[in-house]
């Protein structure tokens, strides 16, 4: 072939070959669903953090490494509304939950009893009662953010997937019949990452992402005296690894999605930072954890919009909500705890208002079996402290020793959460019967169990 012919052939191929670009239609997919959703996020970092005391492992900080944020996801199935609120705070304090629910209901019409307020359990942020000006601003921002989410509702379908992280580890080890603080590679742990993505189908970018993982966000807290360069803890405010992971996910989608973090049963799970007994993290550590979790989430998000996965999505997502306030045996009297079940189609969210040890998640999932896809959440709708298993009291250790609850609390919690699951899953006869007596009994039960003291 002559040089002229070769040049002509090359030019012809370049001109006639299809251009491999992604059109607007590529990646769009139809959404046939009764479910509508809206989402919004807001920066909740205090304005002035000079010499500011953060809670968790208390310490003074000056400056901000990364912002604290809150996210609000509003859901409507055509009959029932619900909301999920995520916060980069250490807890969902009772007073905050009450005020936030009131304000969000006022702004959006979502019933207060249908609003889940969940904290990441971040150990590098403010305490609600200790900073009243910040607390007032927080409630105002939550209300306005919920209004933005409600104003941008659209039809969505929901994808789901599971991946894994590698930075969490159990922090209890039993030696000679006594539990001590020790990074225990052989102890129970839950490295799974559960991911829900809410899509409007216009692009491959999710409208909203809800990630669920199990680990204390205490990378930046003080550890042993050898934790250089931060023996007294990281000196800046931060959202810890949940904030880093949310930012990573949003960056991967060019800032066009909104991500929320839900904490699991992390009462005895912490970052694997070896020391005496552990050390404070540095910048490399937090990037490792944030990108480990964020990467797991992004992998799951990408996989769940392949054509095979899209074909498996439901078209009908009924929302069902049930809650109750149970009286639990405490070491110094009874303790009231609000529990909630929120079901979105096949996905069942069960909440506890404190720090459940990791075994609670496994036991509840086992009880639910194949009736729903469970996501067990701690640190939501209240803050009663550590929720240790009955067995933990036999060997002691930090969690049962500092818990306000008595050992007898576990079976009551598990039984009541199972009962709430029955009510929202809807496969127990009393939960779907249309007989007037059953309807009346069900309505009376729902009215009696509404968390009035915290919800309104």
C-alpha positions in Angstrom: 0.0 0.0 0.0 1.4 3.4 -1.0 1.8 6.2 1.5 -1.0 8.2 -0.2 -3.4 5.3 0.0 -2.4 4.7 3.6 -3.0 8.3 4.4 -6.4 8.2 2.7 -7.4 5.1 4.6 -6.5 6.7 7.9 -8.4 9.8 7.2 -11.5 7.9 6.0 -11.6 5.8 9.2 -11.3 8.9 11.3 -14.1 10.6 9.5 -16.5 7.7 9.2 -15.9 6.0 12.6 -18.6 6.6 15.2 -17.6 9.1 17.9 -17.5 7.3 21.3 -19.0 10.0 23.5 -21.7 9.6 26.1 -24.9 11.2 25.0 -27.5 12.6 27.3 -29.7 9.5 26.8 -26.9 7.0 27.6 -27.4 6.2 31.3 -31.0 7.4 31.6 -33.5 4.8 32.6 -37.2 4.8 33.2 -38.5 5.1 36.7 -41.9 3.5 37.3 -42.6 4.0 41.0 -45.1 5.3 43.5 -42.3 6.7 45.6 -41.3 10.4 45.5 -38.3 11.8 47.3 -36.4 15.0 47.9 -33.1 15.6 49.5 -31.0 18.6 50.8 -27.9 19.1 52.9 -26.6 22.0 55.0 -23.4 23.0 56.7 -23.9 22.9 60.5 -20.4 23.9 61.6 -20.4 26.5 64.4 -19.3 29.9 63.3 -16.6 30.5 65.9 -14.4 27.5 66.9 -11.6 29.2 68.6 -10.8 27.4 71.9 -14.0 25.4 71.3 -14.7 22.3 73.5 -15.9 19.3 71.5 -17.7 16.3 73.0 -17.0 12.6 73.0 -13.5 12.5 74.2 -13.6 16.1 75.4 -10.9 18.4 74.2 -10.3 22.0 73.0 -10.1 22.6 69.3 -9.2 25.7 67.2 -10.2 25.7 63.6 -12.0 23.3 61.3 -10.5 20.5 59.2 -13.8 19.7 57.4 -17.4 20.9 57.8 -20.0 19.2 59.9 -23.2 18.7 57.8 -26.8 17.6 58.1 -28.8 15.8 55.5 -32.6 15.6 55.1 -34.3 13.0 52.9 -38.1 13.4 52.5 -40.1 10.4 51.3 -43.8 10.1 50.1 -45.4 6.9 48.8 -48.7 8.7 47.8 -50.3 8.0 51.2 -47.6 8.2 53.9 -44.8 10.6 54.4 -41.5 10.0 56.3 -38.2 11.7 56.7 -34.6 10.6 57.5 -32.3 13.2 59.0 -28.6 12.5 59.4 -26.2 14.6 61.5 -22.4 14.8 61.9 -22.9 14.9 65.7 -22.2 12.5 68.6 -25.8 11.9 69.5 -29.4 12.6 68.7 -30.2 14.3 72.0 -33.8 14.2 73.3 -34.3 17.9 73.3 -32.8 18.2 69.8 -35.0 15.4 68.5 -38.1 17.0 69.9 -37.3 20.5 68.5 -36.2 19.2 65.1 -39.3 17.1 64.6 -41.5 20.0 65.5 -39.8 22.3 63.1 -39.6 19.8 60.2 -43.3 18.9 60.6 -44.1 22.6 60.5 -42.1 23.2 57.3 -43.0 20.0 55.4 -46.1 18.4 56.8 -44.3 15.2 57.6 -45.7 13.9 60.9 -43.3 14.3 63.8 -43.6 10.6 64.7 -42.5 9.7 61.1 -39.2 11.6 61.3 -36.0 9.7 62.1 -33.2 11.8 63.6 -29.9 9.9 63.4 -26.4 10.9 64.5 -23.1 9.6 63.0 -21.7 9.5 66.6 -18.9 11.9 65.6 -16.5 12.6 68.5 -15.2 15.9 67.1 -18.2 18.1 67.2 -20.2 20.3 69.6 -22.7 19.2 72.3 -26.2 20.5 71.9 -26.8 21.6 75.5 -23.4 23.1 75.9 -23.6 25.6 73.0 -27.1 27.1 72.9 -26.5 29.6 70.1 -25.3 26.8 67.8 -28.2 24.6 69.0 -30.8 27.3 67.9 -29.1 27.7 64.6 -29.0 23.9 64.1 -32.8 23.6 64.5 -33.4 26.6 62.2 -31.1 25.1 59.5 -32.8 21.7 59.8 -36.2 23.2 59.2 -35.1 25.3 56.2 -33.2 22.3 54.7 -36.2 20.1 55.1 -38.3 22.7 53.3 -35.8 22.7 50.4 -36.0 18.9 50.2 -39.8 18.9 50.3 -39.9 21.5 47.5 -37.9 19.3 45.2 -39.7 16.0 45.4 -39.7 13.7 42.3 -40.5 10.1 41.4 -37.6 7.7 42.3 -36.7 4.0 42.4 -34.4 2.5 44.9 -31.2 0.5 44.4 -29.4 -1.5 47.1 -26.1 -3.1 47.5 -23.5 -4.4 50.1 -19.7 -4.0 50.2 -17.1 -4.0 52.9 -14.7 -1.8 54.8 -11.4 -2.8 56.5 -10.7 -0.2 59.2 -13.1 -1.3 62.0 -12.2 -3.6 64.9 -13.7 -4.9 68.1 -12.2 -3.1 71.2 -13.1 -5.8 73.8 -11.1 -8.8 74.8 -11.8 -11.2 77.7 -8.8 -12.2 79.7 -9.1 -14.3 82.8 -12.8 -13.8 82.9 -12.6 -10.0 82.6 -13.1 -7.7 79.6 -10.3 -5.2 78.9 -9.8 -2.6 76.3 -7.9 -4.3 73.5 -8.0 -4.1 69.7 -9.3 -7.6 69.2 -9.1 -8.9 65.6 -10.9 -12.1 66.6 -13.8 -10.3 68.3 -17.2 -9.8 66.7 -17.3 -7.2 64.0 -19.5 -6.1 61.1 -17.5 -4.8 58.2 -20.5 -4.6 55.8 -21.4 -1.4 54.1 -25.1 -1.2 53.1 -26.0 1.3 50.5 -29.4 2.7 49.3 -29.5 4.9 46.2 -32.5 6.9 45.2 -32.7 7.6 41.4 -34.9 9.8 39.3 -33.6 8.0 36.2 -32.4 11.1 34.3 -28.8 10.2 34.6 -26.5 7.6 36.2 -25.9 10.0 39.1 -28.1 9.1 42.1 -30.3 11.9 43.5 -29.6 10.7 47.0 -27.3 8.1 48.7 -27.8 6.6 52.1 -24.8 4.7 53.4 -24.8 2.5 56.6 -21.6 1.3 58.3 -20.5 0.1 61.8 -17.6 1.9 63.5 -17.1 4.6 66.1 -16.1 7.9 64.4 -13.3 8.5 66.9 -10.3 8.6 64.6 -9.3 12.1 65.9 -9.7 11.6 69.6 -6.9 11.2 72.0 -5.4 7.8 72.7 -2.1 7.0 74.4 0.6 9.5 75.3 2.7 8.2 72.4 0.2 9.3 69.8 2.4 11.9 68.1 1.9 14.4 66.8 -1.5 14.6 68.6 -1.2 13.1 72.1 -4.2 15.2 73.2 -6.3 14.5 70.2 -6.6 16.2 66.8 -6.8 20.0 67.4 -9.5 20.8 64.8 -13.2 20.2 64.4 -14.1 17.5 62.0 -16.9 15.2 60.8 -14.4 12.2 61.1 -14.6 9.3 58.7 -18.4 9.6 57.9 -17.8 13.2 56.7 -14.8 12.2 54.7 -16.7 9.3 53.1 -19.7 11.5 52.2 -17.4 14.1 50.6 -15.6 11.4 48.7 -18.9 10.0 47.3 -20.2 13.4 46.4 -16.9 14.3 44.7 -17.1 11.1 42.5 -20.4 12.4 41.2 -19.1 16.0 40.7 -21.2 17.3 43.6 -24.5 16.4 41.9 -25.6 13.9 44.5 -26.3 14.2 48.3 -25.1 11.5 50.6 -26.3 10.7 54.2 -24.6 8.4 56.7 -26.4 6.1 59.2 -24.4 4.5 62.0 -25.0 0.9 62.9 -24.4 -1.1 66.1 -21.0 0.4 66.8 -21.0 0.3 70.7 -17.9 -1.9 70.8 -16.4 -1.3 67.3 -13.7 1.4 66.8 -11.0 2.3 64.3 -8.0 -0.1 64.1 -5.3 2.3 65.2 -2.8 0.3 67.3 -1.2 1.8 70.4 -1.5 1.6 74.2 -4.4 0.8 73.8 -4.8 2.8 70.7 -3.6 6.1 69.1 -5.0 9.3 67.7 -5.3 9.4 63.9 -3.5 11.7 61.5 -4.3 12.9 58.0 -3.2 9.6 56.4 -5.5 7.6 58.6 -8.6 9.7 58.0 -8.0 9.6 54.3 -7.6 5.8 54.4 -10.9 5.3 56.3 -12.9 7.9 54.3 -11.8 6.6 51.0 -12.2 3.0 52.1 -15.8 3.6 53.0 -16.4 6.1 50.2 -14.9 3.7 47.7 -17.0 0.8 48.9 -20.1 3.0 48.5 -19.1 4.2 45.0 -18.5 0.6 43.9 -21.9 -0.4 45.2 -23.6 2.6 43.5 -22.0 1.8 40.2 -22.9 -1.8 40.3 -26.6 -1.2 41.3 -27.4 0.6 38.0 -26.2 -2.1 35.6 -29.1 -3.4 33.5 -29.4 -6.7 35.5 -29.7 -4.8 38.8 -32.2 -2.3 37.4 -34.4 -5.1 36.3 -34.6 -6.3 39.9 -35.9 -3.0 41.3 -39.4 -2.8 42.7 -42.0 -0.5 41.2 -44.0 -0.2 44.4 -42.5 1.1 47.6 -45.0 1.4 50.4 -43.8 3.4 53.5 -44.8 2.1 56.9 -43.7 3.6 60.2 -44.2 2.3 63.7 -42.6 3.5 67.0 -42.9 2.9 70.7 -41.4 4.1 73.9 -40.4 1.2 76.1 -39.5 1.3 79.8 -36.2 -0.4 80.3 -34.7 -1.6 83.6 -31.8 0.7 84.6 -29.2 0.6 87.3 -30.9 3.5 89.1 -34.5 3.2 88.0 -36.5 2.8 84.8 -35.2 4.4 81.5 -37.5 5.4 78.6 -36.3 4.5 75.1 -37.9 5.3 71.8 -37.6 2.6 69.2 -38.7 3.0 65.5 -39.3 0.8 62.5 -39.4 2.5 59.1 -40.0 0.4 56.0 -39.5 1.7 52.5 -40.6 -1.0 50.1 -38.4 -4.1 51.0 -36.0 -2.1 53.2 -36.5 -2.2 56.9 -34.8 0.4 59.1 -34.9 -0.3 62.9 -33.5 2.2 65.4 -32.2 2.4 68.9 -31.5 5.6 70.9 -28.0 4.8 72.0 -24.9 2.8 71.5 -25.8 -0.9 70.8 -23.0 -3.4 70.8 -22.4 -5.1 67.5 -24.2 -8.3 68.4 -27.6 -6.5 68.5 -27.4 -6.0 64.7 -26.7 -9.7 64.1 -29.4 -10.9 66.5 -32.1 -8.6 65.0 -31.1 -9.6 61.4 -31.4 -13.2 62.4 -34.8 -12.7 63.8 -36.0 -10.9 60.7 -34.6 -13.6 58.5 -35.8 -13.3 54.9 -38.9 -11.1 55.7 -37.2 -7.9 54.7 -33.8 -6.3 54.0 -32.7 -5.1 57.5 -30.6 -2.0 58.3 -30.1 -1.7 62.1 -29.3 1.8 63.3 -28.0 3.1 66.6 -27.7 6.7 67.9 -31.2 7.7 66.6 -34.2 9.4 68.2 -32.7 9.8 71.6 -29.5 9.1 73.6 -29.5 6.7 76.5 -25.8 5.8 76.3 -24.4 2.3 75.9 -26.7 -0.6 75.1 -24.7 -3.7 76.2 -25.7 -7.3 75.7 -26.7 -9.3 78.7 -23.7 -11.5 78.3 -21.3 -8.5 78.5 -22.3 -7.8 82.1 -20.9 -11.2 83.1 -17.3 -10.1 82.2 -17.7 -6.4 82.6 -15.7 -3.9 80.7 -16.2 -0.3 79.6 -19.6 -0.7 77.8 -21.6 -2.5 80.4 -19.9 -0.7 83.3 -20.7 2.7 82.0 -24.2 1.8 80.7 -27.2 3.2 82.5 -29.1 0.0 81.7 -29.3 -3.2 83.7 -28.5 -6.6 82.1 -32.1 -7.4 81.7 -32.7 -4.7 79.1 -31.5 -6.7 76.1 -34.5 -9.2 75.7 -37.0 -6.3 76.1 -35.3 -4.3 73.4 -35.1 -7.3 71.0 -38.7 -8.3 71.6 -40.1 -4.8 71.1 -38.1 -4.2 67.9 -39.3 -7.5 66.6 -42.8 -6.4 67.4 -42.3 -3.1 65.5 -40.9 -5.1 62.6 -44.1 -7.2 62.5 -46.2 -4.1 62.3 -44.4 -2.6 59.4 -43.4 -5.7 57.4 -47.1 -6.5 57.3 -46.9 -10.3 57.0 -48.5 -10.9 60.4 -52.3 -11.2 60.2 -53.1 -8.5 62.7 -50.9 -6.0 60.7 -53.0 -6.2 57.5 -56.4 -7.4 58.5 -59.3 -5.1 57.5 -61.7 -6.5 60.1 -63.1 -3.5 62.0 -61.9 -4.9 65.4 -58.4 -5.4 64.1 -58.3 -2.0 62.5 -59.6 -0.4 65.8 -57.1 -2.4 67.8 -54.2 -1.4 65.5 -55.1 2.3 65.5 -55.3 2.3 69.3 -51.9 0.6 69.5 -50.4 3.2 67.2 -51.9 6.1 69.1 -50.6 4.6 72.4 -47.1 4.1 71.1 -46.6 7.5 69.5 -43.4 9.1 71.0 -45.3 12.1 72.2 -42.8 13.2 74.8 -40.1 13.3 72.2 -41.9 13.9 69.0 -44.1 16.9 69.8 
